[in-house]
Amino acid sequence: MIMKQVQPKSLLSLEELQAKLPHELKNIQVRRSELLTSLRTLTSDLGCGSDSADEADLKSEHESIQRELNRLAAEESNVQDAIRASRDECYGYCDCCGVNIPLSRMNSSPFTTQCVDCKGVLEVRAAQQTGYRMPSGARI
């Protein structure tokens, strides 16, 4: 059996990633606009004398669209933060500790503004504030 080797994906430069940010922002805004149109249509369909099964389907779809809109709003905020960092010549540097964020991380998450270590600390703090408890024996 011959195994096909997978070529590693080449990394984009920081400048190439920066150049893509406005395009990403536009894509998010277009998608949000489409979802808002769908949501308005769906909302007008709710309560139009449909049976309870149809009503339940419409409500489920409404909730799904709302979750996607919330996700896109968060992503839009992250892209705007990255554009602001780019404009301030801070793109690619951690907001918290100031170190260079590795290019591999920037390629996998071009909108990130924290290094892996600082992001982990922020996530642990957020979990603690919400009262999340790690299962016994679990380690970070």
For each residue, the residues with C-beta under 8 A, 3 or more apart:
1:
2:
3:
4:
5:
6:
7:
8:
9:
10:
11: 103 104 107
12: 16 17 20 107
13: 16 17 103
14: 17 18 91 92 103 106
15: 18 19
16: 12 13 19 20
17: 12 13 14 20 21 91 106 107 110
18: 14 15 21 86 91
19: 15 16 22
20: 12 16 17 23 24 110
21: 17 18 24 25 79 82 83 86 110 111
22: 19 25 26 83
23: 20 26 27
24: 20 21 27 28 79 110 111
25: 21 22 28 29 76 79 80 83
26: 22 23 29 30
27: 23 24 30 31
28: 24 25 31 32 72 75 76 79
29: 25 26 32 33 76
30: 26 27 33 34
31: 27 28 34 35 72
32: 28 29 35 36 69 72 73 76
33: 29 30 36 37
34: 30 31 37 38
35: 31 32 38 39 65 68 69 72
36: 32 33 39 40 69
37: 33 34 40 41
38: 34 35 41 42 65
39: 35 36 42 43 62 65 66 69
40: 36 37 43 44
41: 37 38 44 45
42: 38 39 45 46 58 61 62 65
43: 39 40 46 62
44: 40 41 48
45: 41 42 48 50 58
46: 42 43 55 58 59 62
47: 50 55
48: 44 45
49:
50: 45 47 54 55 58
51: 54 55
52: 55 56
53: 56 57
54: 50 51 57 58
55: 46 47 50 51 52 58 59
56: 52 53 59 60
57: 53 54 60 61
58: 42 45 46 50 54 55 61 62
59: 46 55 56 62 63
60: 56 57 63 64
61: 42 57 58 64 65
62: 39 42 43 46 58 59 65 66
63: 59 60 66 67
64: 60 61 67 68
65: 35 38 39 42 61 62 68 69
66: 39 62 63 69 70
67: 63 64 70 71
68: 35 64 65 71 72
69: 32 35 36 39 65 66 72 73
70: 66 67 73 74
71: 67 68 74 75
72: 28 31 32 35 68 69 75 76
73: 32 69 70 76 77
74: 70 71 77 78
75: 28 71 72 78 79 111
76: 25 28 29 32 72 73 79 80
77: 73 74 80 81
78: 74 75 81 82 111 112 113
79: 21 24 25 28 75 76 82 83 111
80: 25 76 77 83 84
81: 77 78 84 85 111 113
82: 21 78 79 85 86 91 110 111 112 113
83: 21 22 25 79 80 86 87
84: 80 81 87 88
85: 81 82 88 90 91 92 93 95 113
86: 18 21 82 83 89 90 91
87: 83 84
88: 84 85
89: 86
90: 85 86 93 95
91: 14 17 18 82 85 86
92: 14 85 100 101 103 106
93: 85 90 98 99 100 101
94: 97 98 99 100 101 113 114 115 118
95: 85 90 113 114 118
96: 114 115 118 121 122
97: 94 115 117 118
98: 93 94
99: 93 94 115
100: 92 93 94
101: 92 93 94 105 106 112 114 115
102: 105 106 115
103: 11 13 14 92 106 107
104: 11 107 108
105: 101 102 108 109 112 115 116
106: 14 17 92 101 102 103 109 110 112
107: 11 12 17 103 104 110
108: 104 105
109: 105 106 112
110: 17 20 21 24 82 106 107
111: 21 24 75 78 79 81 82
112: 78 82 101 105 106 109 119
113: 78 81 82 85 94 95
114: 94 95 96 101 118 119 122
115: 94 96 97 99 101 102 105 118 119
116: 105 119 120
117: 97 120 121
118: 94 95 96 97 114 115 121 122
119: 112 114 115 116 122 123
120: 116 117 123 124 140
121: 96 117 118 124 125
122: 96 114 118 119 125 126
123: 119 120 126 127
124: 120 121 127 128 140
125: 121 122 128 129
126: 122 123 129 130
127: 123 124 130 132
128: 124 125 131 132
129: 125 126
130: 126 127
131: 128
132: 127 128
133:
134: 138 139 140
135: 138
136:
137:
138: 134 135
139: 134
140: 120 124 134
